[in-house]
């Protein structure tokens, strides 16, 4: 029964995917005498937590009930008060969590406080599912660096475009729709200046019906050479654009961009943007996740820098061929297969005629 109620709590939590940053997704269910009497999930940062919504729905009936929550209840003051206080005041008899909170401000203290108040506590129910649900939050809260997902759309023979550079469209509508959904889920999207010059993309979400949240657009442009009329600079959007440059960018170009209201982030010296340093700077700005949609050069730098945590690789059943047709990952690459980055916990799914391969990176060193 514990798993059944926790599954419901996880499903509730997932309703807010892409909306709670920098907070985790959390769901809660109040159960009494085998009946669900309260449900709730965290909607967005700064609003009441899942436990509060569920307890409010349960009302006085929460006294003596069980509370299932996907993450250990908080015990500190942030933009909202401690959930542990509300749980104790409500008279809940038992609290079951999927996982402890990796936030150093909590980290087991929430469960300890509940136990000290005479509430029975248990943890670890559907823990693996909870860890995956909040993989972005876990990395960010423990490292202060964003979780990075590399996305690519390739043909069966590993090409991202034809020899003439044409890439629209390799995958079908189902895969492209899911790709736009990924933009809605992550805080930022990152491409290189080559993609901007070749495609002039909008890098917006464009979900059906006009819904969705646009990610922050990050353009790797060491020389700040992006045209001032580029779509990512001129379009109407609720999110901002950041140009990541180096100290070698001409000052007049940097100033011209800043006059348009665009943030130019001078990351480092040298010919190319240091992606590891860029991730540190983005983390300082509260960006918890980055979706990379770059070409071969950007993906090559990202994998070489070992900043990628996860991949989402869309594979179309097409053979493009050609020696000069580009692949998705450039750079020097591995000298031998034993040095290649390996995917773990691989998941394969179908999106119409296309295949989506997702997995977590394990680097050779």
C-alpha positions, -999 to 999 in steps of 0.1 A, spaced: 0 0 0 29 24 7 41 21 -29 6 27 -42 2 60 -23 38 71 -30 32 65 -67 3 89 -66 24 114 -48 51 111 -75 25 116 -102 13 147 -84 48 161 -81 55 156 -118 26 179 -127 49 208 -119 78 197 -141 97 228 -153 79 251 -129 95 247 -95 131 258 -102 152 262 -81 131 241 -58 124 204 -62 92 188 -75 73 175 -45 39 157 -42 21 147 -10 -9 125 -2 -28 123 32 -43 89 38 -67 78 66 -83 44 71 -73 34 36 -88 65 20 -70 95 3 -83 126 21 -58 152 9 -36 157 -22 -11 184 -31 20 193 -50 45 222 -50 34 246 -78 64 269 -80 91 285 -59 77 309 -32 43 292 -30 32 267 -3 48 233 -4 31 201 -13 25 190 23 7 223 31 -17 218 1 -24 182 11 -30 190 48 -52 219 40 -74 197 18 -75 170 46 -84 196 72 -91 183 107 -93 147 94 -55 148 91 -52 141 128 -40 105 132 -36 101 94 -6 91 73 13 115 51 31 103 20 55 128 6 81 124 -22 108 144 -4 117 148 32 97 177 47 117 209 51 125 222 86 139 256 79 126 290 70 129 301 33 102 320 14 78 297 33 78 283 68 89 248 78 66 220 67 76 200 98 58 225 121 26 223 100 28 184 101 32 183 138 5 208 144 -19 188 121 -15 158 144 -3 134 116 6 100 130 30 87 104 51 103 77 65 82 48 90 98 24 106 86 -8 140 102 -2 158 124 23 164 160 12 200 165 -1 197 202 8 223 207 36 197 228 54 176 197 58 195 164 52 177 142 76 169 169 102 132 171 90 126 134 97 145 137 131 123 166 142 91 146 133 103 116 151 112 136 182 76 149 181 63 113 184 55 108 147 64 75 131 87 81 101 99 59 73 119 67 42 131 51 10 97 41 -5 101 43 -43 134 61 -38 148 54 -72 118 70 -89 121 101 -66 158 105 -73 152 105 -111 123 129 -108 145 154 -90 178 148 -107 181 184 -116 175 197 -81 198 171 -65 228 181 -87 222 218 -83 216 218 -45 248 197 -39 271 213 -64 256 247 -73 261 239 -110 233 233 -135 223 198 -146 232 195 -183 213 175 -210 227 171 -245 200 168 -272 206 158 -308 185 146 -338 204 122 -361 198 99 -390 204 62 -386 239 66 -399 247 94 -374 243 126 -395 227 158 -383 225 174 -417 232 166 -454 265 175 -471 249 208 -481 240 216 -445 203 210 -447 188 195 -416 150 203 -417 136 178 -409 156 147 -400 131 136 -374 93 135 -375 67 158 -358 65 136 -327 102 138 -319 102 175 -326 73 181 -303 90 162 -275 121 183 -282 101 215 -276 87 199 -244 122 195 -232 128 233 -237 98 238 -214 112 216 -187 147 231 -184 159 265 -173 181 273 -202 189 263 -238 224 266 -252 237 267 -288 267 280 -306 271 310 -328 273 286 -358 237 274 -352 225 310 -350 243 321 -382 231 290 -401 195 287 -389 186 320 -372 165 299 -346 141 314 -321 149 289 -294 115 292 -279 92 265 -267 61 268 -289 39 242 -273 5 235 -289 -20 261 -279 7 287 -272 15 272 -238 49 265 -223 77 285 -208 106 298 -229 141 289 -215 168 314 -211 188 314 -243 225 310 -240 246 316 -272 283 306 -272 299 334 -292 335 340 -282 338 371 -304 304 385 -297 298 384 -335 260 376 -334 240 399 -358 220 425 -339 189 414 -359 192 377 -350 159 362 -339 172 353 -304 178 390 -298 147 406 -314 118 383 -307 91 388 -281 97 363 -253 93 361 -215 129 350 -211 162 366 -217 192 359 -240 228 356 -227 258 359 -250 287 339 -235 319 355 -249 356 356 -241 378 386 -232 389 386 -268 355 399 -280 359 434 -295 347 460 -269 326 478 -294 307 446 -302 301 439 -265 288 474 -260 266 473 -290 250 441 -277 245 455 -242 228 485 -256 201 462 -270 195 450 -234 212 416 -239 235 403 -212 270 397 -224 288 373 -201 326 375 -205 336 340 -192 373 337 -197 404 345 -217 414 324 -247 399 316 -281 369 296 -269 344 299 -241 354 276 -211 322 256 -206 331 244 -171 336 280 -160 304 290 -178 284 264 -158 298 278 -126 287 313 -136 252 301 -146 249 282 -113 256 315 -95 228 331 -114 203 304 -102 201 285 -135 196 249 -124 195 231 -158 208 236 -193 196 218 -225 223 218 -252 210 219 -287 243 227 -304 260 214 -335 291 192 -336 315 218 -323 294 226 -292 286 190 -284 322 181 -289 333 208 -264 306 198 -239 315 161 -239 353 170 -238 346 193 -208 326 165 -192 298 189 -182 270 167 -198 250 146 -173 224 131 -196 217 127 -233 184 127 -253 193 113 -287 166 112 -314 173 87 -341 154 88 -374 151 57 -397 169 75 -425 202 71 -443 217 104 -453 252 93 -462 281 114 -475 317 119 -463 310 156 -458 277 153 -440 283 163 -403 278 141 -373 265 153 -339 298 154 -319 330 171 -331 363 177 -314 392 153 -310 371 125 -296 384 93 -280 415 75 -291 400 41 -285 365 27 -276 377 21 -241 381 58 -236 346 67 -249 320 81 -226 294 54 -218 257 57 -212 242 41 -181 206 34 -172 197 36 -209 160 40 -218 147 36 -254 113 47 -265 94 53 -298 81 86 -310 63 78 -342 88 64 -366 117 78 -346 136 63 -316 146 83 -285 176 70 -266 181 86 -231 209 78 -207 233 91 -181 269 98 -188 298 79 -173 332 93 -183 363 72 -187 383 94 -163 
